[in-house]
Structures are given as C-alpha cells and as structure tokens.
Amino acid sequence: MLKIRNGRDFVGGVTMICAGLLFIWFGRELAVGTSFQMGPGYFPIMLSLLLIGIGGLIIVQAVMVGVEESEPEVWNWKSYALVIAAPIAFGLLLAGLGLAPTMFLMIVGVATASRYANWRHSILLGLFLAVCSSLLFTKLLSLPVSAFGPWVPFIGELI
C-alpha cells in the first residue's frame, strides 16, 4: 500500500503541478511555435512543463511503499502564515518604504519562521539582499521602483 512519507513534500509537489497547469491554461492562446522559431508562448509553456515535471518528482519522492509507522509531522502554522503573508506585505509596503527596507523586512520576517535560522545571519542576509536587489533593479535594470520610499525620512529624499 502506498503511504505518504513526507506530507509537506507531497503538498508542495501537488502545488507545483497545479501552478504549472494554471500557467499553461493562462497562456493557452499564445502561439508556441517551434524550437527554431519560438512564439511568445514557448518559454512560459516550457517553464510550466518543467515545473510540472519537478513537482511530479517531488511527489514520487514523498510517496513510499510499505513505510513503517511513525508519528505524524506537526505542522508549523507560524511558517505557513509568514510565508503567505510576506508577498502580501511586500506589495503593500513597497510604494511607501521603497525596495531596500521592504526586502530587508520581508527576509528577516520570513526567516523567523524557521527554527534553524539565526537572527544574526538573517539580518546579514537581509542587508545583503536588500543592497543587491536595490542596485540590480534601480540602477542596472532601471526599473521604476525607488530604493527608499517617502515613508523613510531623509534617506528617501536623498536618493
């Protein structure tokens, strides 16, 4: 009898497959073309198929035949809530705080969801990624997003 060995991996694989199918459905009207003459739908379809394949591999690894009985995993609801709330908070805070403070807050905030994360490492990672993403998106790619927004006093006016 098949049993699910790792529930998180199984749910993650199913989610990846659903996301891939959803992206294929959204791009169904785009012309795919061939490998030599790619249409606008070629790259999204190939990425979706890759996502579906990786999701399938994760599901296969999560399911095992004849698993010995063990205690069920305890779900960490704090982690789920923080990972879901982070993109929402990012969207709400980006215009006011700017890219750098928003990235820093999201990385440090989501790092608290892990029991393995160290707060010092999380702060360093947040600072590094905030600086790198600000340089990349504002200076190198010239996207219309500011590094510091109007809610950040003094710094937002200088940059």
TORPAVO-244020 format. One record per atom (N, C-alpha, C, O, CB): x, z, y. Coordinates in pm, whole numbers, plus 50000, padded with zeros to 5 digits. Glycine has a CB too. Layout:
<nodes>
XZY...
</nodes>
This chain:
<nodes>
500835000049882500005000050000500885000050125501885007150130499065012049999500514992150224501254991450349500885003150438499705006450455501004978150421501905009350493501695020150587502535017550710503585011150703502045033850523502065022550821502805021050945503845032150952503505043950955501855021451070505095028150955506195037750959506395042951101506625054851120507485031450906506325034151199506565037851339505405032551423505305020551449507935032351390504535041551464503335037651538503645031451673502965022051715502445049451557504655036651742504995031151874505485016851863505105008351943506065039751941506325014051764506805000351746505664991051708505604979651755507894999951638504754995751624503624987451584502764983951705502394972351724502784994651477502434993851786501614991451906502374982652005501774973952068501215004951974503684984852019504484976352106504514961852061504404952752143505884981652115504644959651931504634946051877503294939151898503234927351935504964946151730502214946451874500874940851896500684937652044500094927352078499774950651848501164946252132501054943952275501844931552316501374923652398501544956152354503034929752260503824917952292503134905152245503144895052316505214918952229502544905552128501834893852078500624890852167500374879252200501384896051931499884901152204498724899152291499134893452427498464884652481497964912352311500234898652483500714893552612501144878952599500834870852687501894902052664501834875452491502234861552470501044852252457501024841452515503094860552348500044856552381498834848452367498084847152499497524836652529497914854452261498084857852576497414857552706498114847752800497444840352872497374871652768499444847652800500174838252886499974823852840499894814752923501654841652887499904821652711499614808152662498224803852706498014792352744499724807552508497284813052701495914809852741495844806652891495144797352931494954821452707496564814352973496574811753118497234798353150496844791653246497294823053193498224794353073498924781853100498434770053019499144760053006500374783653076497244771052963496754760552874496514747252945496504736852880495474764952808496324747353077496054734953149497324728453203497284717353256495104737753263498454735253189499714729553235500254719553133500154721753013500744740653262500814708653182501404698653094502704704053037503574708553111501654685253170502844703552903504014708952837505154698852837506284702452870503684713252694504894686652802505944676552795506754677952669506304683652570506844677352917507974672552673508894673252559510154680852600510284685152715509244659052506511064682252507512314689252539513154681352638513924687252714513114691852412513024668052638513804659852728513104657552861513774655352963514124646652664511784657952863511004656552986510034668252993508854666952959510244642752990510554679653038509754691853041508724691453153509014687453266510664704053056507534695553118506494696953216506464711253270507274719553228505134693253157505564714053363505504727453422505084738253324505304750053351504564727353538504494734653211504074744553114505054746853001504824755552917502774740653058506134739252999507084740252887507754753852881507744760452777508144729352899508344758152992509084770752993508174782752967508534791352886509804772453127507014783753032506144795253001505654795452856505534806152797504944795053093505384783652799504934783152660506064787552567505824795152473504464768952623507284782852592508414786652507508704801652517508974808152416509674778552545508634807252638508834821652653507724829552583507984839952523508884825352801506504824552591505384831252524505554830852373505284840852306504064824852563505984819552320506214818552176507354827752133507294833752025506514804152136508394828852215509484837952186508994852452188509384860352102510624836052287508154855852285507584869252293506724872352171506774883452118506764870752420505944862652127505114864352007505994866351884505704874751800504164852251987507064858551873507974859851759508664873451756508774879551650509014848951762509134878051871509784891151876508774902151844509094911751774510424893652015507554900751895506504910451862506214910751713505994921451657505234907251939506204899151650505984898651506507104905451428506854912451330505864884251460508344903451472509474910151406509394925351423509704932851331510804905051463508974929751538508834944251560507744949951471507894960951417508514947151709506644942651454505564947351367506044948051223505744957651152504344938051377506794937951179507314937951041508224949951019508184956150912508064924851011509054953251117509934964851103509154977951106509574987851046510984964851213508024978151176507234990351187506414993151062506025004551038506324989651307506144982950983505334984450863506274985050742507204977150731504304972750848506014994450654506894995950539506044998550415504975004550424507905007450561506514994150301505794996050175506185009450114507375012750105506094984450077505195017150072505425029550000506225039950077507195045450023506125026649874505865042550196506565052350277506225066450229505075069250196506215050650427507225075050226506955088850188506145095750297506205091950414508275096450162505415105650258504575112850352505435121050448506355128050405503575122050278505135120150575505845127950675504855131850784503725127050787507035120050734505295140350872504425144750980504185133151077505115125551105505035156851053502975131751128502715121151225503455124051356503695135551393501205119751252503815113251424504525114551550503595120151657502405117051660505095100951595504145128351742503395133751855503575124151972504705120652007503855148251891502485120052030502535110552140502915117952267502405128752295501175103352158503815112052344504255117752470503425111452582503775100852634505785115352492502345117852617501415112252716502035111552854501675102852933500145120452721502965120552885503645120053014504405106853029504395100653135504625132053029505055102652921505805090052925504875078152947505155069453029506585088152796503775077852873502835066752888502285066253030502185055453089501705067952788501915077653084501345078153219502365073653323502025066053414500855092253251503615078153311504625074353410504975059553402505155053053505505875082753391505075054253282505415040153268504285031153318504535020353371505745036853121503045035453302501915027553352501775029153503501445019553572500615031753282502015041253555501845043753698502955037753783502745035053901501755058553723504135035753726505275030953803505045017253869505315015953989506485030153714504565007153799504334994353868503234995153973503284988254074503984983553767502245003653948501175005354047501745011854172501465007354283500015013953989502535022454155503145029054269504125019754340504225019954462503865041854224504835011454264505755001854324505004992454418505444989954530506484993854216503894987254371503104978154453502544984854578502454978554683501974972454373502164997554566501595004554680502645008954781502365009354901500825016654631503845012154736504875017654824505825007254882506535010154978505665027854751505864995254826506854985254866506754981555013507774980655082506714972854781505554979255062505394974955202505784985955300506314983055407503954970555227505534998355266505825009255359507245014455352507875016655455504895020355333507755016455231509095022055215510185011555214511315014355256509165030155090509894999855167510904989555150511384989355006511004997854926512084991855246512234979654974512654977554837513584988554785513374993554674513334964254825514594992454863515595001954814514985015754783515185020754673516705003454917514255022054875513695035154841512655034554730512545043654648513085041554963511885023754727510865022354623511505021054486511065027354391509965010354651512545012754476513265011254348513855024554304513755028354188514365000654360514475031654398515085044554365514035054354314514245060754211515805050354489512925055554383511875064854340511285061054205511015069854123510765065354444511085048154180510495043954053511455046753937511025051353831510135029054058512735043953956513695045953847513865060653816513855064653699515055039753883514015068853919514175083353897512885089153841512925097853754514575090554028511755084553889510465089653841510205086153696509775094753619509355084253925510465073953657510215069853518511265075953425510975078253307510235054453506512455078653475513485084853391513085098953349513565103853247514815085353465512215105353425511765118753385510865118153262510585128453201511015125453500510415106453226509565105153108510365106652979509805109952874508865091653108511665104252986512505105152866513095119052852513555125052949513615094652871513075123852731513695136952707515205135852695515905145952692513115143252581515715123652689517155121452676517825118752811519055118852820517415109852583517045116252915517605112753044518145125053116517515135653117516565105753131519295123453176519925133853256519595130853402519655119253443521475134453231519255140753480518835138253618519985132653701519735124653792518315151053681521225136553674522355131053749522535116153720522735108053811523655138753713522445112653593522575098553557521405090453612521585078953652522655096953405520225096253613519065089253665519205086453814518855075653862517795097253639519725096153888519935094154032521005083454056520835074854142520335107354100522095083853980523125073653995522615059853959522895050054028524325077153910521855059053850521265046153810520295041253916520285029353948520555047453675519485050253970518535046454075519245041254199518835031154257517655058254112520305048054241521065043454358521705029854333521645020954418522135053754396522335028354217522995015754184521995004154181522234993654241523715016854048520885005954111519904995054101519204992454233518844980954262518874998353994519005002754315518385000654446519284992254536518824983154603518075014254513520574995454536521524987754618521644973454566521584963954644522914994654619521804971954435521964958454377520724949954398520834938154433522274959354228519544955654375518324947654391518084944354538517584933454568517114955154334518414953454629518264950454771519184939054813518754929854883518554962854857520444939654769521364928754801520914915554741520944905154806522754932154753520494916154616520094903854547518864897554611518864885654642519824906754401517814905454630516554899654674516494897054824515874887254866515424908654636517114905654906517024903655051518114894455105517844885955190517084916855122519324896155057520444888355112520704875355034520734864555093521714896755113520874876454903521254864654825520104854854804520274842754817521804868954692518924860154770517774851354746516894849354869516014840754869516944856954634517124857154972516384856255100514874857155080514114849655142516724843255172514444866154994513014867954974512434875855090513134883955151512734875154840511174873755122510574880655238510204895055207509034898855217509344873155286511174903055170510984917255146512144924455216513284920055209510944920554991511814935455282512864942655354513444953655267512754959155180512324948555486514714956755290515364967355213514764980955248514584989355160516874967355239514464983155376513844995555421512644992155506512714983455594514855004555500511534998755481510294995855549510055004655670510915012655708509164997155454508895003255730508575010855852508365025855828508405033655923507335005155915508145029955706507965044255678509275051855676509285064155683507255046155546510385044755666511705051155662512205051555807512555041155862512715043455567512255063455869512645064056009514115060356029514965063355945512395077956064514395054056138515725050056183516335039056098516745028856153516635061956183516395040555968517045030555883516245017655882516815006855886517225035755740514915018755877514065006955874514204998555999514024986355993512625010855856514525004756114514664997456239516054991156252516214981056321514405006656358517054997056186518414992056199518674979756113519444970956152519385002856163518034979155998518344968155904517294957355911517384947355840518444973255760
</nodes>
